Amino acid sequence: MIRPRWQGLNRAVRPNHWRRWDQLIAMAAALNLVWVIFDVSYIPLRNFWLQRNLYPLPTLPLVVPLPWLPNITPAYDRIKGIEPHLDSRAYLDQFGALDQALLKAGPSGHSIEPLLSKQLELTLRMIESNPFLNSGNTGALEKIKNRLRSHAGLESARASASLLLSAAHLDARDWERERLFWQRQILPLVEINYWRSIDESGQPTDLSWRIDTPFQLLLLVDILLRTLRLKRRYPAIRWRDALLRRWIDLPLLLPFWRLLRFIPVTERLSSAGLIQLEPLRAVISRGVVALLALELFEVITIRVVDALQQIIRSPQLPQRIRGFCTHQTTEANEQRELLELLRLWLPLLLTQVGPSLRPQLVALLSHVLQQSMTSQVPSDTLRRLPGLQKAESELSRQLATGVVDSLLDLSRNAGGRLGQRDQVLDGLGTDALDRFWEELARVLEDGPVLERSQNLLAALLEDLKRSSFRQLRDQGGVDALINELDGLNFSSPAGGPPTPGV
């Protein structure tokens, strides 16, 4: 079986300590990439990290709690400049006080009314001022208003809040039930609100560079070490060129577009032997190369055919033909190369190919001579004479044999002469070629053959171009080419089992 090329790769042997170092740096770069992905997605996913609840179907109230995940928001909020929103924190603290009072004294207690009034005031203020604008959670307020309307059965969010936070409503309802409504559907939405500070440049505060800088310094040291190793291996290379060899590591040092670090990290993990990406790269490159090969072949074919058509259609075609003469061309090697080609092929044709055709030439010429003799006998009576046809056949065969043998002897002698170095022969050959090009150009200029020949040759090239493209389409294009490559790489030879190790 033909083994795919990636299975036969022989990686350069590196010292053991450098291999360990490369693996360590590759793992550090991978860790940095994981942190970058987390850092970039922290703000959009902060609600998840805060509550650790997964909503598989956002349109349905289906919640999958993940309590085993740690609450990292208190620590990472400081890095992103996130602080608790004062209004939202006050709302949560006030509800906690109300909840404790209702659990102790119930809705009829003397201290409940002021707490209910304060909670209602905060709720109405939240509905009117929308404190979620700064955190980008404007949709949370709409959810709160919709849930208040649905639970109270009213069309106004303000009226719903007034009803749900009234002593009469709480007297008629069990506080445990109402408490679950507020804790499960309202308070989690209030809790996600936050306030984010702004730095001196007018951008939201982001101190993630404090975590990223040590990784960048470590990777910078590794890039310099790789440059030094390359310089030691190839002393003639310049430091700038050696450093540019590691251009793929540039995203590792950039403080922006940090997700591009996926490319150098993948390259480092693959070169360190921690992951095997060569099969995937081979599949992708095979598809890209196959597509480019077909496109490139089509473009080259069009360009070549168009150039030939322009040369053929040009009115300067006779002058181009006349330019092959030795006194016209500026390149002396062109004529010598043509003469050498003729000196190589003419003896080959005259001394080897021609004599090998002797039986066929004798049969052909004998048949032609016999037909000529038969046509010269005018009377049918003479043709019926016994032995006449046999005599004609024997005579034509002998004549053909003699003529062919004479021609073949002449061709052998001529081929032997042409194969020898002869200054006179070279001069005569050059004169003959010059005369050939001159006469050909003159005939094309004087006769009506030029225009007709140009049209026919151009049409022939156009048909060739169209047929080649049609054949490429009929063969299946890129998919068929990739399937053929797969067949060469992974199919066993016909008539036998796969051969291991080939």
Helices and strands as residue ranges (DSSP letters): G 5-8, H 16-42, H 46-51, E 53-54, E 64-65, H 73-79, E 82-84, H 86-105, H 112-129, H 138-152, H 157-164, H 167-172, H 175-181, I 182-186, H 187-191, E 194-196, H 209-233, H 239-244, G 247-252, G 258-261, H 262-271, H 278-313, H 317-322, H 332-348, I 349-353, H 354-356, H 358-376, H 380-383, H 388-419, H 423-446, H 449-474, H 477-490
